[in-house]
Amino acid sequence: MPLTIIHERWKCIGCGSCVAVDPDRWVMADDNFADLKESTHTKVPEGTRETRDVEDVGMSQEAADICPVNCIHVKKK
């Protein structure tokens, strides 16, 4: 099922929980905030939004569920 992972990067606090549960899709960047691997970066008024289309959910829902600031979302396309 096609899905889109959305990361509202401006909300990220750099806790690394997404990287811990889903290292295939997440990495800590040089600025100590999470980055969604292979994503498209879009500037929005609040900051940077990262999006990535995927075919399977993998551990992405767990990453979204564990995020303490609710900045990761998994949406059906």
DSSP file (Angstrom, degrees, kcal/mol; ACC not computed):
  #  RESIDUE AA STRUCTURE BP1 BP2  ACC     N-H-->O    O-->H-N    N-H-->O    O-->H-N    TCO  KAPPA ALPHA  PHI   PSI    X-CA   Y-CA   Z-CA
    1    1 A M              0   0    0      0, 0.0     2,-0.1     0, 0.0    53,-0.1   0.000 360.0 360.0 360.0 123.5    0.0    0.0    0.0
    2    2 A P        +     0   0    0      0, 0.0    75,-2.0     0, 0.0     2,-0.3  -0.407 360.0 176.1 -65.9 134.1    1.6    3.3   -1.0
    3    3 A L  E     -AB  54  76A   0     51,-2.9    51,-2.6    73,-0.2     2,-0.4  -0.908  24.8-139.9-134.3 159.7    2.3    5.6    1.9
    4    4 A T  E     -AB  53  75A   0     71,-2.9    71,-2.8    -2,-0.3     2,-0.5  -0.994  10.7-151.6-122.3 130.0    3.9    9.0    2.6
    5    5 A I  E     -AB  52  74A   0     47,-3.1    47,-1.8    -2,-0.4     2,-0.5  -0.871  15.4-165.0 -96.4 130.1    6.1    9.6    5.6
    6    6 A I  E     -AB  51  73A   0     67,-3.0    67,-2.6    -2,-0.5     2,-0.5  -0.967   7.2-169.0-120.1 129.8    6.0   13.3    6.6
    7    7 A H  E     -AB  50  72A   0     43,-3.0    43,-2.5    -2,-0.5     2,-1.7  -0.961  13.3-156.5-120.8 114.2    8.5   14.8    9.0
    8    8 A E  E >   -A   49   0A   0     63,-3.1     3,-2.2    -2,-0.5     4,-0.5  -0.659  19.1-174.9 -85.4  83.3    7.8   18.3   10.4
    9    9 A R  G >  S+     0   0    0     -2,-1.7     3,-1.2    39,-1.2    -1,-0.2   0.754  71.7  68.0 -60.0 -29.7   11.5   18.9   11.0
   10   10 A W  G 3  S+     0   0    0     38,-0.7    -1,-0.3     1,-0.3    39,-0.1   0.710 100.5  51.3 -64.4 -19.2   11.0   22.2   12.8
   11   11 A K  G <  S+     0   0    0     -3,-2.2    -1,-0.3    60,-0.1    -2,-0.2   0.626  83.9 116.4 -89.4 -14.8    9.4   20.4   15.7
   12   12 A C    <   -     0   0    0     -3,-1.2    -3,-0.0    -4,-0.5    -5,-0.0  -0.252  43.6-170.8 -61.0 137.0   12.2   17.9   16.1
   13   13 A I        -     0   0    0     20,-0.0    -1,-0.1     0, 0.0    -3,-0.0   0.375  43.3-115.4-107.7   0.6   14.0   18.0   19.4
   14   14 A G        +     0   0    0      1,-0.1    -2,-0.1    20,-0.0    19,-0.0   0.778  66.0 143.2  76.0  27.5   16.8   15.6   18.4
   15   15 A C        -     0   0    0      1,-0.1    18,-0.1    19,-0.0    -1,-0.1   0.771  53.1-138.1 -73.0 -24.3   16.0   12.8   20.9
   16   16 A G     >  +     0   0    0     11,-0.1     4,-2.1    16,-0.1     5,-0.1   0.554  61.7 130.1  82.7   8.1   16.9   10.1   18.3
   17   17 A S  H  > S+     0   0    0      1,-0.2     4,-1.9     2,-0.2     5,-0.2   0.883  72.8  52.6 -64.1 -36.6   14.0    7.8   19.1
   18   18 A C  H  > S+     0   0    0      1,-0.2     4,-2.2     2,-0.2    -1,-0.2   0.898 109.9  48.6 -64.9 -39.6   13.1    7.5   15.4
   19   19 A V  H  4 S+     0   0    0      1,-0.2    -1,-0.2     2,-0.2    -2,-0.2   0.880 109.1  54.3 -66.1 -38.4   16.7    6.5   14.5
   20   20 A A  H  < S+     0   0    0     -4,-2.1    -2,-0.2     1,-0.2    -1,-0.2   0.886 118.9  31.7 -64.3 -40.1   16.6    4.0   17.3
   21   21 A V  H  < S+     0   0    0     -4,-1.9    -2,-0.2     1,-0.2    -1,-0.2   0.711 134.3  25.5 -92.6 -20.8   13.5    2.2   16.1
   22   22 A D    >X  +     0   0    0     -4,-2.2     3,-1.5    -5,-0.2     4,-1.5  -0.430  60.7 157.2-142.5  63.7   13.9    2.7   12.3
   23   23 A P  T 34 S+     0   0    0      0, 0.0    -1,-0.1     0, 0.0    -4,-0.1   0.668  71.9  69.1 -66.9 -14.7   17.6    3.2   11.3
   24   24 A D  T 34 S+     0   0    0      1,-0.2    -5,-0.1    -3,-0.1     3,-0.1   0.785 116.1  23.0 -70.3 -25.7   16.8    2.2    7.8
   25   25 A R  T <4 S+     0   0    0     -3,-1.5    12,-2.6    -7,-0.2     2,-0.3   0.531 119.2  59.0-117.2 -10.6   14.8    5.4    7.2
   26   26 A W  E  <  +D   36   0B   0     -4,-1.5     2,-0.3    10,-0.2    10,-0.2  -0.932  50.0 172.2-128.6 148.1   16.2    7.8    9.8
   27   27 A V  E     -D   35   0B   0      8,-2.0     8,-2.9    -2,-0.3     2,-0.5  -0.985  36.1-112.9-146.4 150.1   19.6    9.3   10.6
   28   28 A M  E     -D   34   0B   0     -2,-0.3     6,-0.2     6,-0.2     2,-0.0  -0.777  38.6-141.3 -84.8 127.4   20.8   12.0   13.0
   29   29 A A    >   -     0   0    0      4,-3.0     3,-2.1    -2,-0.5    -1,-0.0  -0.244  28.5 -94.9 -82.6 172.7   22.1   15.0   10.9
   30   30 A D  T 3  S+     0   0    0      1,-0.3    -1,-0.1     2,-0.1    -2,-0.0   0.741 125.0  59.3 -61.0 -24.3   25.1   17.1   11.6
   31   31 A D  T 3  S-     0   0    0      2,-0.2    -1,-0.3     1,-0.0     3,-0.1   0.315 119.1-110.6 -88.8  10.2   22.9   19.7   13.4
   32   32 A N  S <  S+     0   0    0     -3,-2.1     2,-0.3     1,-0.3    -2,-0.1   0.689  83.1 113.2  70.0  21.8   21.8   16.9   15.9
   33   33 A F  S    S-     0   0    0    -18,-0.1    -4,-3.0   -17,-0.0    -1,-0.3  -0.864  73.3 -94.8-116.7 158.6   18.2   16.7   14.6
   34   34 A A  E     -D   28   0B   0     -2,-0.3     2,-0.4    -6,-0.2    -6,-0.2  -0.391  33.5-162.0 -73.9 146.6   16.7   13.8   12.7
   35   35 A D  E     -D   27   0B   0     -8,-2.9    -8,-2.0    -2,-0.1     2,-0.7  -0.991  19.2-129.5-126.3 138.2   16.6   13.5    9.0
   36   36 A L  E >   -D   26   0B   0     -2,-0.4     3,-0.9   -10,-0.2   -10,-0.2  -0.784  35.5-122.2 -84.1 115.8   14.3   11.2    6.9
   37   37 A K  T 3  S+     0   0    0    -12,-2.6    -1,-0.0    -2,-0.7   -13,-0.0  -0.239  87.7   8.7 -60.8 145.9   16.6    9.4    4.5
   38   38 A E  T 3  S+     0   0    0      1,-0.2    -1,-0.2    14,-0.0     2,-0.2   0.824  99.1 144.1  55.4  37.3   15.9    9.8    0.8
   39   39 A S    <   -     0   0    0     -3,-0.9     2,-0.5    13,-0.1    13,-0.2  -0.639  54.5-116.6-106.5 163.1   13.3   12.4    1.4
   40   40 A T  E     -C   51   0A   0     11,-3.1    11,-2.0    -2,-0.2     2,-0.5  -0.851  28.1-144.0 -94.4 130.7   12.3   15.6   -0.4
   41   41 A H  E     -C   50   0A   0     -2,-0.5     2,-0.4     9,-0.2     9,-0.2  -0.856  18.6-176.6-100.8 127.5   12.8   18.8    1.6
   42   42 A T  E     -C   49   0A   0      7,-2.9     7,-3.1    -2,-0.5     2,-0.5  -0.986  22.5-132.6-124.9 130.0   10.3   21.5    1.3
   43   43 A K  E     +C   48   0A   0     -2,-0.4     5,-0.2     5,-0.2    -2,-0.0  -0.696  31.4 173.5 -80.6 127.9   10.5   24.9    2.9
   44   44 A V  E >   -C   47   0A   0      3,-3.1     3,-0.9    -2,-0.5    -2,-0.0  -0.821  49.7 -94.1-124.7 166.7    7.3   26.0    4.6
   45   45 A P  T 3  S+     0   0    0      0, 0.0     3,-0.1     0, 0.0    -2,-0.0   0.834 125.6  48.8 -53.2 -34.2    6.7   29.0    6.8
   46   46 A E  T 3  S-     0   0    0      1,-0.1     2,-0.3    -3,-0.0    -3,-0.0   0.781 125.0 -87.5 -77.4 -27.1    7.4   27.0   10.0
   47   47 A G  E <  S- C   0  44A   0     -3,-0.9    -3,-3.1    -5,-0.1     2,-0.5  -0.920  75.7 -10.4 157.9-132.6   10.7   25.4    8.7
   48   48 A T  E     - C   0  43A   0     -2,-0.3   -39,-1.2    -5,-0.2   -38,-0.7  -0.905  47.0-163.3-111.3 131.2   11.5   22.3    6.7
   49   49 A R  E     -AC   8  42A   0     -7,-3.1    -7,-2.9    -2,-0.5     2,-0.4  -0.949   8.5-159.8-109.0 129.2    9.1   19.5    5.9
   50   50 A E  E     -AC   7  41A   0    -43,-2.5   -43,-3.0    -2,-0.5     2,-0.4  -0.903  11.2-177.5-107.3 137.0   10.6   16.2    4.7
   51   51 A T  E     +AC   6  40A   0    -11,-2.0   -11,-3.1    -2,-0.4     2,-0.3  -0.985   8.0 179.2-134.2 147.0    8.5   13.8    2.8
   52   52 A R  E     -A    5   0A   0    -47,-1.8   -47,-3.1    -2,-0.4     2,-0.4  -0.964  20.2-140.9-147.4 127.9    9.2   10.3    1.4
   53   53 A D  E     +A    4   0A   0     -2,-0.3     2,-0.3   -49,-0.2   -49,-0.2  -0.745  28.5 176.3 -87.5 135.5    6.9    8.0   -0.5
   54   54 A V  E     -A    3   0A   0    -51,-2.6   -51,-2.9    -2,-0.4     3,-0.1  -0.927  34.7-141.2-136.0 159.2    7.2    4.3    0.4
   55   55 A E  S    S+     0   0    0     -2,-0.3     2,-0.3   -53,-0.2    -1,-0.1   0.750  88.4  34.3 -91.2 -28.2    5.5    1.1   -0.5
   56   56 A D  S    S-     0   0    0      1,-0.1    -1,-0.2   -53,-0.1     4,-0.1  -0.943  72.7-130.9-130.8 153.0    5.5   -0.5    2.9
   57   57 A V    >   +     0   0    0     -2,-0.3     3,-2.6     1,-0.2     4,-0.3   0.803  41.3 168.4 -72.1 -29.9    5.2    0.9    6.4
   58   58 A G  T 3  S-     0   0    0      1,-0.3     3,-0.3     2,-0.1     4,-0.2  -0.267  73.9 -31.4  51.8-131.8    8.2   -0.9    7.8
   59   59 A M  T 3> S+     0   0    0      1,-0.2     4,-2.2     2,-0.1    -1,-0.3   0.235 112.2 106.2 -99.4  12.0    9.0    0.6   11.2
   60   60 A S  H <> S+     0   0    0     -3,-2.6     4,-2.2     1,-0.2    -1,-0.2   0.864  76.5  51.5 -63.6 -37.7    7.8    4.0   10.2
   61   61 A Q  H  > S+     0   0    0     -4,-0.3     4,-2.8    -3,-0.3    -1,-0.2   0.896 109.4  51.0 -66.9 -37.7    4.6    3.8   12.3
   62   62 A E  H  > S+     0   0    0      2,-0.2     4,-2.3     1,-0.2    -2,-0.2   0.908 109.1  51.3 -63.4 -41.0    6.6    2.8   15.3
   63   63 A A  H  X S+     0   0    0     -4,-2.2     4,-1.0     1,-0.2    -2,-0.2   0.914 112.7  46.1 -61.0 -42.5    8.9    5.8   14.7
   64   64 A A  H  < S+     0   0    0     -4,-2.2     3,-0.4     1,-0.2     8,-0.3   0.914 113.0  49.5 -65.2 -43.3    5.8    8.1   14.5
   65   65 A D  H  < S+     0   0    0     -4,-2.8    -2,-0.2     1,-0.2    -1,-0.2   0.843 113.0  46.1 -66.3 -34.2    4.2    6.6   17.6
   66   66 A I  H  < S+     0   0    0     -4,-2.3    -1,-0.2    -5,-0.2    -2,-0.2   0.647  82.3 112.2 -85.5 -15.2    7.4    6.9   19.8
   67   67 A C    ><  -     0   0    0     -4,-1.0     3,-0.9    -3,-0.4     5,-0.1  -0.409  58.7-152.0 -63.0 121.3    8.2   10.5   18.8
   68   68 A P  T 3  S+     0   0    0      0, 0.0    -1,-0.2     0, 0.0    -4,-0.0   0.681  93.1  42.4 -72.7 -14.9    7.7   12.6   21.9
   69   69 A V  T 3  S-     0   0    0      0, 0.0    -2,-0.1     0, 0.0    -3,-0.0   0.298 103.8-125.0-113.8   9.1    6.8   15.8   19.9
   70   70 A N    <   +     0   0    0     -3,-0.9    -6,-0.1    -6,-0.2    -5,-0.1   0.896  63.8 137.6  53.1  49.6    4.5   14.1   17.3
   71   71 A C        +     0   0    0     -7,-0.1   -63,-3.1   -60,-0.1     2,-0.4   0.364  49.5  77.7-105.8   4.6    6.5   15.5   14.3
   72   72 A I  E     +B    7   0A   0     -8,-0.3     2,-0.4   -65,-0.2   -65,-0.2  -0.956  57.8 179.0-116.0 131.9    6.4   12.2   12.2
   73   73 A H  E     -B    6   0A   0    -67,-2.6   -67,-3.0    -2,-0.4     2,-0.5  -0.990  18.4-155.3-134.1 140.7    3.2   11.2   10.4
   74   74 A V  E     -B    5   0A   0     -2,-0.4     2,-0.4   -69,-0.2   -69,-0.2  -0.972  22.6-178.8-116.0 119.2    2.5    8.2    8.1
   75   75 A K  E     -B    4   0A   0    -71,-2.8   -71,-2.9    -2,-0.5     2,-0.2  -0.914  28.7-118.5-121.5 142.9   -0.3    8.9    5.6
   76   76 A K  E      B    3   0A   0     -2,-0.4   -73,-0.2   -73,-0.2    -2,-0.0  -0.561 360.0 360.0 -71.4 141.7   -2.0    6.7    3.0
   77   77 A K              0   0    0    -75,-2.0   -74,-0.1    -2,-0.2    -1,-0.1   0.459 360.0 360.0 -80.4 360.0   -1.6    8.1   -0.5
